[in-house]
Amino acid sequence: MRPAFLTASLLAALAATAAQDAHAAARPEVDAAARAVADEVVAWRRDFHQHPELSNREVQTARKVADALRKMGLKPRTGIANHGVVAIIEGGRPGPKLALRADMDALPVTERTGLPFASKVTTEFNGQTTGVMHACGHDAHTAILLGIARSLVKMRAQLPGQVMLVFQPSEEGAPVGEKGGASLMLEEGLFRDFRPDAIFGLHVFSTLQVGQVAVRPGPLMAASDRFTITVKGRQTHGSRPWGGIDPIAAAAEVVTSTQNIVARRTDIAKLPVVVSYGAIDGGIRYNIIPDEVKMVGTIRTFDEGMRAKVFADLKNVATHVAAAHGATADAQVPDAPGNPVTFNHVDLTSRMVPSLAAVVGEANLLEPPLQMGAEDFSYYAKEVPGLFWFVGATSKGIDPAKAPSNHSPEFVLDEGALDVGLRTMLQATLDFLETPAS
């Protein structure tokens, strides 16, 4: 995903309004803590980067996280949603409950960064040999949250309330036939005995320069759904297409026709919608028209009504276009549970924006447009008030619009993002715990 970010007068105004509040001031304890753990956070991140693991396969990552937490004197719970790790820091004073979340999984991407700690891991994914890479920055998220844990433990005696640390597997999506991620953590009782008053999360992004932070109240990232369309025809020799029914020709027209769902059947003046195909598989030989073609893709929406209408339209178009070719189409829309819209609680966002501004300055606090990418942090934010923000990952002097994006084999994180991520989350955490909601 390569979104464009815009400066927000709204967020600057919110920050300015609260600039004189005590909790909006930069905290010296945050600066001291960030300096103290900086080298360790970088070392953690490089280790995770060099040894990435795919979704629901985060065995060694989870072990390293749990071991690090135990060395801090914490008692992590492991094995939640397969490889999730959770620990609670008990403050020395009464106060609210807050959850902080980091994701741990990597992607089936072969790294081409040339970094000295680049991944050389390979594995099998969907029947193909592929490299494995932290091409989305989850290695940074995990290292940042470990740094937060180290910092909070050191100030535990003065800390009000409780903080739950959530190291989550499978944010990128569980393999076919498996369950995982945020939804499974909740299903297995993540908030059953500890229900936080709020939850925070962050994500590093190439479309921001290091030192910048982006956040917006309300909807931030789209709901995401997968679909599968199987077009069935009748196999025949390639020289005699009239002797069978060509599912490839039918599938090609399905792809073309379904683009009109967005272009002609959806009110995109209201909210954006995306329908994209990611893979088409059919046939095995140049002169054989196959029996069937299978296509998979994604739908991105921000409104439940629009989401349901796209589902219905996609099924309708696929079925009738295939029928016009004498073929049939089995449209599974969606073919698995998708992520809801990632929604930033409006009051919580307004309350915490000054904390982010205190770290990066109002000039570096931006409001992004709606993002068509998705995040399963959205499941937590449906349960309790949530706040999710973006942290710049591209080095100064490099145009973020031209930098390799998240999910690219050439994605390079400026490690200054680790410091900004740690400082913003630690500042927001302390401000939230120490300043009651009005």
VEXMAR-678762 format. One line per 10 residues: number of its first residue (from 1); for each residue x, y, z of C-alpha. Coordinates in Angstrom, 2 decimals. Example, Ala and Ser with C-alpha at 12.3 -4.5 7.8 and 13.67 -1.06 7.14 Angstrom:
1) 12.30/-4.50/7.80; 13.67/-1.06/7.14
// end
This chain:
1) 0.00/0.00/0.00; 1.32/3.45/-0.91; -1.05/6.08/0.51; -0.53/9.82/0.26; -0.44/11.79/3.50; -1.78/15.28/3.99; -1.09/17.82/6.74; -4.12/18.20/8.98; -5.18/21.56/10.32; -7.65/19.71/12.52
11) -4.97/17.75/14.33; -2.70/20.77/14.59; -5.56/22.71/16.12; -6.26/19.92/18.59; -2.62/19.86/19.57; -2.49/23.63/19.92; -5.64/23.68/22.05; -4.12/21.26/24.51; -0.58/22.59/24.28; -0.79/24.13/27.72
21) -2.12/21.02/29.40; 0.42/19.32/31.62; -0.05/15.98/29.91; 0.69/17.50/26.47; 4.25/18.45/27.43; 7.17/16.26/26.39; 8.11/14.05/29.33; 11.74/13.93/30.45; 11.23/10.35/31.64; 10.29/9.36/28.07
31) 13.50/10.89/26.75; 15.55/9.12/29.42; 13.85/5.79/28.79; 14.21/6.04/25.00; 17.93/6.74/25.32; 18.41/3.88/27.75; 16.81/1.20/25.56; 17.77/2.51/22.10; 20.61/0.08/21.41; 18.64/-2.88/22.72
41) 15.61/-2.04/20.57; 17.79/-1.82/17.46; 19.41/-5.17/18.31; 16.02/-6.83/18.83; 14.71/-5.44/15.56; 17.73/-6.64/13.57; 17.49/-10.10/15.07; 13.78/-10.37/14.24; 14.48/-9.02/10.75; 17.18/-11.57/10.08
51) 15.03/-14.46/11.33; 11.47/-13.79/10.09; 8.58/-16.24/10.35; 5.29/-16.38/8.45; 1.82/-16.03/9.94; 0.95/-18.76/12.46; 4.57/-19.95/12.29; 6.12/-17.41/14.70; 7.65/-20.09/16.93; 11.11/-18.65/17.48
61) 9.92/-15.04/17.48; 7.42/-15.81/20.23; 10.07/-17.68/22.22; 12.48/-14.72/22.00; 9.75/-12.30/23.05; 8.71/-14.45/26.01; 12.33/-14.94/27.11; 12.96/-11.18/26.96; 9.86/-10.48/29.05; 10.88/-13.05/31.66
71) 14.30/-11.42/31.95; 12.44/-8.19/32.77; 10.72/-9.96/35.66; 7.37/-10.40/33.90; 5.34/-13.61/33.64; 4.19/-13.88/30.04; 1.37/-16.13/28.89; 2.25/-17.96/25.70; 0.44/-20.00/23.08; -2.53/-17.65/22.72
81) -3.91/-17.85/19.17; -1.12/-20.33/18.41; 1.96/-18.21/19.12; 0.71/-15.06/20.82; 2.50/-13.73/23.90; 0.80/-11.57/26.55; 2.16/-10.01/29.73; 0.72/-7.55/32.24; 2.70/-4.85/33.99; 1.18/-3.97/37.37
91) 1.68/-0.34/38.30; 2.48/0.67/41.86; -0.52/3.02/42.01; -4.19/2.60/41.16; -5.27/3.71/37.70; -6.82/2.65/34.40; -6.08/-0.39/32.28; -4.39/-0.01/28.91; -3.41/-2.56/26.24; -0.53/-2.08/23.79
101) -0.30/-4.28/20.71; 2.50/-5.29/18.32; 2.31/-7.82/15.48; 5.09/-10.37/14.93; 4.63/-12.10/11.57; 6.51/-11.63/8.29; 5.60/-12.05/4.60; 6.41/-14.51/1.80; 8.75/-12.01/0.12; 12.34/-12.58/-1.00
111) 14.41/-9.72/0.41; 16.47/-7.51/-1.93; 17.69/-4.77/0.44; 21.35/-5.72/0.70; 21.30/-5.01/4.44; 23.97/-6.81/6.50; 21.15/-8.35/8.55; 18.90/-9.13/5.56; 16.80/-12.27/5.74; 18.05/-15.36/3.96
121) 15.17/-17.50/5.18; 13.24/-19.55/2.63; 10.14/-21.67/3.07; 7.19/-23.23/1.24; 4.10/-21.06/0.78; 1.07/-22.07/-1.28; 3.10/-24.83/-2.87; 5.95/-22.55/-3.92; 9.42/-21.94/-2.54; 9.77/-18.33/-1.42
131) 11.89/-16.10/0.72; 10.54/-14.74/4.00; 10.97/-11.07/4.91; 9.75/-8.50/7.40; 8.64/-6.41/4.44; 5.87/-4.71/6.42; 7.82/-3.64/9.49; 6.41/-5.97/12.12; 9.96/-6.60/13.31; 10.05/-2.92/14.28
141) 6.69/-3.11/16.05; 7.79/-6.08/18.14; 11.10/-4.46/19.09; 9.37/-1.19/19.99; 6.92/-2.93/22.30; 9.75/-4.80/24.01; 11.43/-1.43/24.54; 8.20/-0.06/26.01; 8.02/-3.09/28.31; 11.58/-2.53/29.51
151) 10.86/1.15/30.15; 7.57/0.61/32.00; 9.02/-2.11/34.20; 11.74/0.28/35.36; 9.16/2.90/36.34; 6.62/0.39/37.66; 6.62/1.66/41.25; 5.40/5.10/40.15; 3.15/3.80/37.37; -0.62/4.14/37.84
161) -2.86/1.33/36.60; -1.99/-1.72/34.55; -0.61/-2.26/31.06; -1.24/-5.36/28.96; 1.44/-6.10/26.37; -0.01/-7.97/23.37; 2.46/-9.59/20.97; 0.17/-10.85/18.23; 0.81/-13.49/15.58; -0.73/-13.70/12.11
171) -1.72/-10.11/11.42; -1.07/-10.71/7.72; -3.67/-13.47/7.74; -3.67/-17.12/8.70; -2.89/-19.72/6.03; -5.84/-21.22/4.22; -7.72/-23.59/6.50; -6.31/-22.05/9.70; -7.48/-19.42/12.16; -5.28/-16.77/13.68
181) -4.58/-13.14/14.46; -6.49/-10.65/16.57; -9.86/-12.32/16.15; -8.52/-15.63/17.48; -6.78/-13.93/20.40; -10.10/-12.40/21.41; -11.91/-15.68/20.82; -9.46/-17.38/23.16; -10.18/-14.87/25.92; -7.59/-12.11/25.58
191) -9.89/-9.55/27.24; -11.82/-12.01/29.41; -9.95/-11.37/32.67; -8.30/-8.08/31.73; -10.60/-5.74/29.85; -8.64/-2.61/29.00; -10.12/0.87/28.99; -8.33/1.45/25.67; -5.82/-0.12/23.30; -3.00/1.52/21.32
201) -1.14/0.30/18.26; 1.18/1.75/15.63; 2.55/0.90/12.20; 5.72/2.04/10.44; 5.13/3.28/6.88; 7.32/4.14/3.92; 4.97/6.94/2.82; 6.06/9.07/5.78; 9.55/10.32/6.48; 11.19/9.41/9.75
211) 10.16/11.92/12.40; 6.61/12.20/11.07; 3.49/10.65/12.58; 0.03/10.37/10.99; -3.30/9.78/12.69; -6.95/10.59/12.08; -10.11/10.20/14.17; -12.84/7.83/13.01; -12.29/5.43/10.12; -8.62/5.05/9.22
221) -8.15/1.78/7.32; -10.59/-0.18/5.19; -12.44/-3.39/5.86; -10.84/-6.15/3.80; -12.52/-9.25/2.40; -11.25/-12.03/0.15; -13.27/-13.58/-2.63; -12.88/-16.64/-4.84; -14.56/-17.09/-8.22; -14.34/-20.47/-9.95
231) -15.44/-20.42/-13.60; -16.23/-23.86/-14.99; -16.39/-24.74/-18.67; -15.69/-27.90/-20.66; -12.21/-28.96/-21.67; -11.31/-29.27/-25.33; -8.38/-29.07/-27.75; -7.06/-25.54/-28.28; -7.53/-25.93/-32.02; -11.25/-26.67/-31.58
241) -12.62/-24.13/-29.05; -16.14/-24.74/-30.38; -15.82/-28.31/-29.10; -15.94/-27.19/-25.49; -16.67/-24.17/-23.29; -13.73/-21.83/-22.69; -13.55/-20.81/-19.02; -10.51/-18.61/-19.71; -12.44/-16.35/-22.07; -15.34/-16.25/-19.62
251) -13.04/-15.48/-16.69; -11.35/-12.68/-18.60; -14.71/-11.03/-19.22; -15.68/-11.52/-15.56; -12.53/-9.59/-14.53; -13.34/-6.77/-16.95; -17.04/-6.59/-16.13; -16.58/-6.57/-12.39; -14.56/-3.36/-12.65; -17.86/-1.65/-13.41
261) -19.04/-2.50/-9.90; -16.77/0.28/-8.67; -16.84/2.50/-11.77; -20.60/2.43/-12.43; -22.50/0.79/-9.58; -20.93/2.26/-6.44; -21.24/5.79/-5.09; -17.53/6.42/-4.59; -18.32/10.07/-3.92; -19.56/8.80/-0.56
271) -16.65/6.53/0.36; -13.96/4.72/-1.66; -14.28/1.08/-2.71; -11.74/-1.26/-4.29; -12.24/-4.60/-6.06; -8.94/-6.17/-7.12; -7.87/-9.55/-8.46; -4.65/-10.97/-7.07; -4.32/-14.33/-8.84; -5.82/-16.20/-11.80
281) -5.10/-19.89/-12.23; -6.32/-22.04/-15.08; -4.92/-24.55/-17.52; -1.68/-26.47/-17.81; -0.73/-26.58/-21.51; -0.69/-24.13/-24.43; -3.06/-26.16/-26.64; -5.59/-27.37/-24.09; -8.58/-25.28/-23.11; -9.12/-26.29/-19.48
291) -12.20/-27.23/-17.52; -11.97/-24.36/-15.06; -10.29/-21.16/-13.98; -9.96/-20.03/-10.38; -9.58/-16.37/-9.46; -8.97/-14.79/-6.07; -9.06/-11.17/-5.03; -9.84/-8.57/-2.39; -12.62/-6.10/-1.63; -11.95/-2.94/0.40
301) -14.79/-0.85/1.85; -15.61/1.56/4.68; -19.39/1.15/4.97; -21.34/-2.01/5.85; -24.13/-1.25/3.38; -21.68/-0.63/0.54; -19.77/-3.75/1.55; -22.89/-5.95/1.29; -23.83/-4.40/-2.05; -20.40/-5.11/-3.54
311) -20.69/-8.72/-2.37; -24.07/-9.08/-4.10; -22.93/-7.30/-7.26; -19.80/-9.42/-7.59; -21.78/-12.63/-7.34; -24.37/-11.37/-9.80; -21.87/-10.21/-12.42; -19.72/-13.36/-12.19; -22.73/-15.67/-12.47; -24.37/-13.96/-15.42
321) -21.21/-13.16/-17.42; -20.13/-16.80/-17.13; -23.60/-17.93/-18.18; -23.39/-15.73/-21.28; -20.39/-17.86/-22.32; -22.17/-21.12/-21.56; -20.02/-21.54/-18.46; -20.90/-21.45/-14.76; -19.37/-19.41/-11.95; -19.18/-20.31/-8.28
331) -18.57/-16.98/-6.53; -17.61/-17.27/-2.86; -17.95/-13.69/-1.65; -16.45/-13.43/0.89; -14.61/-16.74/1.09; -13.40/-16.19/4.68; -14.03/-13.76/7.54; -12.45/-10.40/6.73; -11.06/-7.54/8.78; -13.50/-4.81/9.85
341) -12.79/-1.12/9.33; -10.00/0.11/11.59; -11.73/2.87/13.52; -10.00/5.33/15.83; -12.24/6.24/18.75; -12.94/9.93/18.22; -12.75/11.12/21.85; -9.69/8.98/22.56; -7.95/10.31/19.47; -8.67/13.92/20.42
351) -7.39/13.22/23.90; -4.12/11.60/22.78; -3.19/13.75/19.78; -1.40/16.26/22.05; 0.75/13.39/23.35; 1.89/12.53/19.84; 2.50/16.19/19.07; 4.58/16.53/22.23; 7.03/14.01/20.77; 7.26/14.97/17.09
361) 6.00/18.57/17.10; 2.83/19.86/15.51; 4.51/20.36/12.13; 5.27/16.63/11.94; 1.82/15.48/13.03; -0.22/14.74/9.90; -3.71/13.56/9.09; -3.80/10.87/6.38; -6.65/10.31/3.96; -8.64/7.09/4.26
371) -6.33/4.11/3.75; -7.42/1.19/1.55; -5.02/-1.11/3.39; -6.44/-3.12/6.28; -5.38/-4.05/9.81; -6.75/-6.69/12.15; -6.13/-4.25/15.02; -9.70/-3.38/14.01; -10.99/-6.35/16.01; -9.61/-4.95/19.25
381) -10.97/-1.49/18.44; -14.46/-3.00/18.11; -14.18/-4.33/21.66; -12.68/-1.29/23.42; -11.76/2.26/22.39; -8.77/2.02/20.06; -6.10/4.36/18.71; -3.82/3.41/15.84; -1.22/5.69/14.25; 1.45/5.60/11.53
391) 5.16/6.25/12.10; 7.41/7.43/9.27; 9.95/4.88/8.04; 11.65/6.59/5.08; 14.96/8.40/5.59; 15.06/12.16/5.24; 16.31/13.18/1.84; 14.41/10.35/0.14; 11.06/11.13/-1.48; 8.53/8.89/0.31
401) 6.50/8.71/-2.91; 9.46/7.00/-4.59; 10.71/4.89/-1.69; 10.04/1.13/-1.84; 6.73/0.61/-0.10; 5.71/-1.73/2.67; 5.44/-5.29/1.26; 8.20/-4.54/-1.28; 11.29/-6.79/-1.33; 13.30/-3.53/-1.20
411) 11.48/-1.97/1.77; 14.09/-0.42/4.07; 13.22/0.97/7.48; 15.16/3.98/8.74; 15.89/2.81/12.28; 15.13/6.30/13.54; 11.52/5.11/13.28; 12.19/2.81/16.22; 12.97/5.79/18.42; 9.92/7.77/17.24
421) 7.64/4.78/17.64; 8.90/4.07/21.15; 8.67/7.69/22.26; 5.16/8.27/20.89; 3.78/5.08/22.40; 5.49/5.61/25.75; 4.38/9.26/25.94; 0.81/8.32/25.03; 0.83/5.46/27.54; 1.99/7.60/30.45
431) -0.35/10.44/29.56; -3.31/8.08/29.32; -2.55/6.37/32.63; -1.81/9.54/34.58; -4.51/11.84/33.21; -8.11/10.73/33.81; -10.56/11.20/30.96; -12.67/14.31/31.38
// end
